[in-house]
Structure formats: structure tokens, C-alpha cells
């Protein structure tokens, strides 16, 4: 599914309008095409909004990216109806709020655990659906020069600056976003082990 992407100042996507004037609060950029899986920097580079951060000292020009909230917006139609439907975001970096058709599905924090939510009731079968993933700004952490014991987030530390890479703090949906359909039940994980019995080796789940 094609995603769109925009940058916002803190909490603007939640507040959505100015409390004094009632006017809508818009993003700070035009909406651009986003590739998922991917990252915010790659989308900005393709849209011509930043220069190549891997050339010369141009990475310094992109350090503002980590300080914005980023909104991924996808509109889609359900191709096939199932008894149960589940949204899975396999890789979110880093902290996000996820909603479908205006209903909050939940919040997520951490790079290495997928976000899952039952969306059977929220999905519309014969009309457009809108999925919004709002990423908060990247957490403040230390790079190579810093105290490991003061690092609490489950986020790759090297992107905050290391001796072999510039400071370019990653944000984005770096793995697949998909909808899974199934019947009465589904097996998410299975631990298969060989077991030796008097009759020989057997498989145990």
C-alpha cells in the first residue's frame, strides 16, 4: 500500500487544530510519498527535501529530522474479508500511536517487538480505510561518547554518532506493515523440538 508522509511539531497531530482560532494545524512540509519498509531520511531524499547525508558534511543539515513528529498515512480498500483481521507493524522506530478510520488502536514503543491489533470491527469492507501511524520524535540518547548504564531505550545507539558513522538518528517503519486474515484461531509462534522416546525420535511442539 502506498503511504504518504509529513512532519509536524510536537503533539500537533494529536491536537489537530488551534485552540484559540479553531484553524487546522498543518504539517511543516508538503505530503510526500513514503516507502514502507523504509525510513524517513530515504523518503525526504527522494522528495528532494534534504541533500544526500552520506556525502561530505551534509549529514549535519539533516539533524533536525529526529526532532519532529512524523505521520504515515495510508488509504486502502480491503481485498478479501476474513473472520478475524489483524494489523501487524513488524518494525516501528521508535515510539508510535496507531489509528484506523479515526479509532485509536494503541501505542507502541520499542524497535524490536512488533505491534499487533485486532481490526475486525474497525475495517470497512466496501469503502476506503485510512491507517495513520504517528511517530513521536526520537528519544534523547547518548552515542559512542556517553554512559551505557544511562541508556534505557531499546533503540540502536550507533545512529546517535559513532566513530564509523555520522549522527543520523533513524525514524520510520523499517519492516512490513500488513493485514492478516484468519479463521477461529492462528498460531503466531511454534517451538519445535526433537524428543527421544522408546520408539525413537519424535517431534514435540
Residue, then its C-alpha position, 0 to 999 in steps of 0.5 A: x500500500x502506498x503511504x504518504x508522509x509529513x512532519x509536524x511539531x510536537x503533539x500537533x497531530x494529536x491536537x489537530x487544530x488551534x485552540x484559540x482560532x479553531x484553524x487546522x494545524x498543518x504539517x511543516x512540509x508538503x505530503x510526500x510519498x513514503x516507502x514502507x519498509x523504509x525510513x524517513x531520511x530515504x523518503x525526504x531524499x527522494x522528495x528532494x527535501x534534504x541533500x544526500x547525508x552520506x556525502x561530505x558534511x551534509x549529514x549535519x543539515x539533516x539533524x533536525x529530522x529526529x526532532x519532529x513528529x512524523x505521520x504515515x498515512x495510508x488509504x486502502x480498500x480491503x481485498x478479501x474479508x476474513x473472520x478475524x483481521x489483524x494489523x501487524x507493524x513488524x518494525x516501528x522506530x521508535x515510539x508510535x500511536x496507531x489509528x484506523x478510520x479515526x479509532x485509536x488502536x494503541x501505542x507502541x514503543x520499542x524497535x524490536x517487538x512488533x505491534x499487533x491489533x485486532x481490526x475486525x470491527x474497525x475495517x470497512x469492507x466496501x469503502x476506503x480505510x485510512x491507517x495513520x501511524x504517528x511517530x513521536x520524535x526520537x528519544x534523547x540518547x547518548x552515542x559512542x561518547x556517553x554512559x551505557x548504564x544511562x541508556x534505557x531505550x531499546x533503540x540502536x545507539x550507533x545512529x546517535x554518532x559513532x566513530x564509523x558513522x555520522x549522527x543520523x538518528x533513524x525514524x520510520x517503519x523499517x519492516x512490513x506493515x500488513x493485514x492478516x486474515x484468519x479463521x477461529x484461531x492462528x498460531x503466531x509462534x511454534x517451538x519445535x523440538x526433537x524428543x527421544x522416546x522408546x520408539x525413537x525420535x519424535x517431534x514435540x511442539 
